[in-house]
């Protein structure tokens, strides 16, 4: 993919090409389609990020809740599945799976949304440690961290899409 092709794509192709940049949230790509042309991938990302950050509280909550539980099954996009597999979360031993399930449950009970973290390049232990540490945060702080992590994930995925550029 390159930015020129994306700029020229019809709305449906534009949204399809950006599918999975934000988990199960094609509304974000639809919001930016009318803001074309984009001068660069960075310009596209900044526009996508502005849409996320200026969205309603309900849209932000829906975006956060569209993310899958780490190490769990369910609504994984292809990109999420690949990222979780690279982090070793698909081949957990029984004890590891139980520990991660316990941390996920504690986190979700406390914050009422899934734990979100850029897991690319992270070990299972780094992920567990981050979860334990973030359990001490306030609801508002975790909400802000979740959105920030979503934007970091989106940037990595967008860069992957345009890696040949």
Buried (B, 14 or more C-beta within 10 A) or exposed (E): BEBEEBEEBEEEEBBEBBBBBBBBBBBBBBBBBEEBEBEEBEEBBBBBBEBBEEBEEEBBBBBBBBBBBBBBEEEBBEBBBBBBEEBBBEEBEEEBBEBBBEBBEBBEEBBEBBBBBBBBEBEBEEBBEBBEEBBEBEEEEBBEBBBEBBBBBBBBBBEEBBEEE
